[in-house]
Amino acid sequence: MSVLKIAVVGATGRMGRMLIEAVLKDEATELAAAIDLPDNPLIGKSTGELVSLPSELQVTSDVEVGIASADCLIDFTRPKGTLAHLAICRRRKVAMVIGTTGFDDEGKQAIADAAREIPVVFAPNMSVGCNVTFKLLDLASRVLSQGYDIEIVEAHHKLKVDAPSGTALRMGEVVAEALGRDLKKCAIFGREGVTGERDPSTIGFSAIRGGDIVGDHTVMYCGIGERVEISHKAGSRMPYALGALRAARFLAGKANGLFDMQDVLGLR
């Protein structure tokens, strides 16, 4: 089996460093590039310094040069940057794994358009465990479709800029699809003041931000006399990195197409 060459963008951030560590420890992958913004003080530093592993590859700010020898680019940055990187990958025919969240409908459409020409895995959560959780939510929602109020609670670190999280929204989509509802019409994002009695057709969201919480998600099915809770809690970012590598391997040899982690894990 040939070694898969991976480029990582946002390389000096917390998720970027975790991705670099995962690539360097995986004998089936090779770090082709570590890319970050031009004004980053770590440009020119070796990736080995970032993760305390043997690597002389230097952090670069040139995306074009960085992905020139890559088979796949992994991106967990921000929507604006990710879409710019996507355009470059599309032009150079490089596969892409996108873990960035917070896209609007136009951004999502741009990803779908690019996937007609290059292979893309686009998922709000790359963790294998979390994607198994999505399957459990589908089952639970179908069985508990009557007589249960559904609330989604998520918690993340204080530096996260979007809310609810992409994972929480995906959980809501899974639940709504299982119930035959449109999440855009039934979602309630937070409550304040005199809200009146709860509409049983709604799906509620609550977001907590604080400290260094990596990512906690719980879906509550609240019935009369009982409550079912399905949770996924991440203790580090490594599960996301390992899932992203699994996604990159899944794309190897594909010419184009838009996939998510359910496709990667064979959970369709």
N, C-alpha and C positions, 0 to 999 in steps of 0.2 A: 504494500500500500504506500502510495506517495505521501510525502509530508504536506499537510495543508498550511499554506502561508497566510497568516492572519495579520491584518493591520488594526490597530486600536486607536480611536479618536477620543479626545478627552482623557488622554493617557495619564496625566498627573493628578487627576481627581481621585476620589475614594473608589469609585466603581472602575475607573480606568486602571488604577494600580492593581485591583483585584483581578481584572481581566488579564493584565500582563503576567501576573503571578501564575494564573491558571494556564496560560499558553506556554510559559517557560517550563512548567512542571509536566506538561503533556507531551509525551514522546512522539505523538502523531501530529503535532502542530509546531509551527515555527513562527516566531514573531518577525513579521516583515517590516512593520513600521509602528512607531509610537508617536502620535500626532497631537498637538495642542495649539492653543492660540499664540500668535506671534509675540504678544507682550508678556507671555508667561515666563517668569524668571528661571524656570527649569529647562527651557529650550537649550539644547546642546548637552544636557546632562545625560549620563548613561542610564538606561532603563534598569540596569543592575543596582544602581544607587537608589532607585525608587522603591524597589521591592526586596532588596537585600538578597539577590540571587545572581549567579554569574550571567552577565549579559553586557556586551560593550555597545549594543545598538543605542544610538543617540536619539533623544526626543527632538522631533522636527516640527516646524509649523507649516510645511508645504504639503498639502493634502495630495496634490497631483503627483509629486515625486514619491510621497509616502506609499501610495497604493499602486505605484507602477508595477511592482513585482508581487502584489498581493492577490490571493484567490478570493478573499472575503474581507470586508470592512465591518467591524463591530462598533456600533454607535449607541451610547447611552447618554447623550448630551442634552441639548435643548431643541425644540422644534425648528427654529429658524436655522440653526447650524446644521441640524440633521438633513433638512431639505436641500441645503447647499451641497452637502457631502453626497446626497443621493444623486443630484444632477451630475456630479463628477463621476460617480460609479456607473451611472447609466451611460455616459459618454465613453467610458473606458471598458465597459462590459465586465465590471467587477461585482460579484455577489455582495449582498449586504444583509446584516442582521441588525434590526432596529429595536432597541429596548427603551427608546425615548418615549415619554408620555406627554400629554397636554396638547396634542394636535387638534386643530379645528377641522371641520369637514373638508375645507379646501386642501389642507395639508394631507389628510387621509386620502383624498382623491389623487393628489400628486404621487403618493406612494403607490397607489393602485395603477396609475398610468405608467410609472417607471417599471413596475413588475411585469409589464407586457414585453419588456426588452431584456430585463435581468432578473435573476432569482432573488427574492426577498423574503426573509422571515420577519414579520412585524407582530410583536406581542407585547402587551403591557407588563407582563411578568414572565421571565424566562425560567423561573424555578420549576423543577420537575414536580416537587411536592405541591406547589400552588396550582399547577395545571391539573394534577389529580384532584385537587380540591374543587376545581371547576366542574369536573365530572360528578363529584358527590353532590354538588349544589343542584345540578340538573336533575338528578334522581330525587333528591329531597324535595325540590320545588314541585315536582309532578305529584308526589305522594301527599305533600302537605299543602295542596292547592286551595283547600277550603278550611276556614276556621283558624287560620294562622296569620298574624301580622308579621311582616318581614322588615327587618331593620339591618343595615350594614354599617358597622363601626370600623374605622381604620385609624391607625396611629403611625406617625413617622417622625423623623428627626426634625429639629427646628429650622433646618436650612432648606427643606423641601419647598419648592415655590408654587406647586399646583395642588389644588384640592377640589373634590376628592381625588384620591390617587387613581392612576390608570387601572390598577388592579381592582380597586373597589368598584369602579365604573364597569369593568369587565364582568365582575361578579354580578352586578346589577343587571347587565345585559343577559347573562346566562339565566338568571332567575326569571327575568321578564319574558325571555324567549320560551322558557319551559311552561310559563303560565299563559302564553298567548297574548302578552301585553306589549305595548310600546314604551320603553323606558323613558323616552323623551316626554311622554305624556303623564307618566305615573310616578316619576321620581320626585322626592321631597328632599331638598338639601338644607338641613338644619331647621330648627324651629325656635320661635321667639314670641313672647307675648301671648295673648289669648288666641290660641289656634283652633279652638273647637275640638270636637271629638275626632279621633283618627279615622280617616277614610280607609276602609279595609283594602281598597284596590291599589293603594300607594305602596311604594318601596322607599323607605327612609334611609338617609345617609347622614353619618356624623363623622367629622374629621378631627383628630387630635394631633397637635404638633408640639414636640418638646424634646429636649435633650438629644440623645444619640440613638433613638429608636430606629432600628433598621427598617422594619415593616411588619406591622401586625394587622391582620384582617379577620373579622368575625361576622358571619351572617347569622342573625337570630330569627328563629321561627317561633313566635310567641303565641301560644294557644291558651285555652282556658285550663288552668291547673297544671300546665307543663310548658317547658321551653326547650327547644332543640337548638344547639349552637354548633356551627361548623367553623373551625378556625384554622388559620395558617399563620405561624409566627416565624419570622426569619431572625436568626441569631447573628448572622453575618451576611455580607454580600456575596460570599463564595457560591452559594447555590445559584445565584443569578448568572455569575460568570461561567460556571460549569454548564448551565443550561444553554447559554449563548454559544459555547463551543460545540455543544451537541447540535445546535441549530446550524452552525457553520458547516459541520460535517454533513448534515442532512442536505445542504444546498450543493455540495460538491458534485459536479457533473451535470447539474441542471442548467438548462439554457435560459429559462425565465419562469415566472409564476409568483403569485403572492401566497404565502403560507403563514401559519401561526404555530405555536407550540403544540397545539392539539394534533396538527399534521406531523410535526417532528416526532412526537411520542406515539403516533399511531392510535390516538384516542377518538378518532372520528367514528 
